[in-house]
Amino acid sequence: MLVYKVVTAKKGFVELEKEVSLLLNKGWRPVGGVAFNNGYPYQAMVGKKVTTNQSDKVQESEIAPLPHGAVDAMKKIDSLT
């Protein structure tokens, strides 16, 4: 199972570059280009398989939290499309 997540940074490109670089070094790959929402840059990433004996799961430690208000902003954008 491939894992997909969106990385964001509250402090701009320098922080986003660090986050993306860390994931690249762990075998993750970017999907598409950098996007912006509410002034925050975002990068979609595809990662490795994470498996357990019971089922395929994404480890919570692998998921970056979104900044405050980002989920609501993304829902508003979805409603427009």
N, C-alpha and C positions, 0 to 999 in steps of 0.2 A: 504494500500500500504506500503510495506517495503521499507526503504530507505537504499541505499548502498553507502558507500564512502570509500576512501582510505586516511588514516591519514599518514602524514610524519613529519619528524623532521629534521631541518637543523643542529641541534647541537648534534645529536646522540641519544643513547638509553635513557638517562635520560629524555630528552624532549619528546621522543616518549612515554615513560612510563607514563608521566604526562597526555599527550593528551588521550591515551587509557584509563587511569584510570578515567578521567573526563567523557568520553563517557560511560564507564561501569557503573558509578554511575547514569547516565541518562537513563539506560536501554538498551544501545547498547551492542552488542556481537561481538567478533572477529570471522572472517572467515579465516580459514587456519592459516599459520604461518607468521612470519616476512619475508619480502622480501627486497632485496637491489637493487638499481639502481643508478648509478652515485655517489656512496658513501653514499647515503641517505637510512635510513631504512623506510620501509612502512608496514602498517598493514591495511588490509581490515576489514571493520566493517559493520554490519547490524543493522539498528536502528528501531525506532518506526514509527508508522503511523503519518503522519502530514496531517491533513485534514482541509479544509475550506468549507464554504457553497457552493462555486462555483465548485471546483474540488480538487483532491488531488494534493498538491504541496510540494516541498521541500523548506523550508525556506532558503534563502541565508545565513543567519547567522549560519546555521548548516553545511555549506560546508567549509572545510578548504582549503585554496589556496595551490597549489603546488609550490615548490621552482622554481626559475628561471631555465629554461632549462629542467625541468622534463618532460614537455609535449612532447618536441621534442625527448628526449631520449626514452620515451615510444613508440612514433611512430616508431622510428628506430628499436626497439625490435620487435614491431608488424610486421614490414616488413620482419624480418628474420624468423618469424614463419609461 
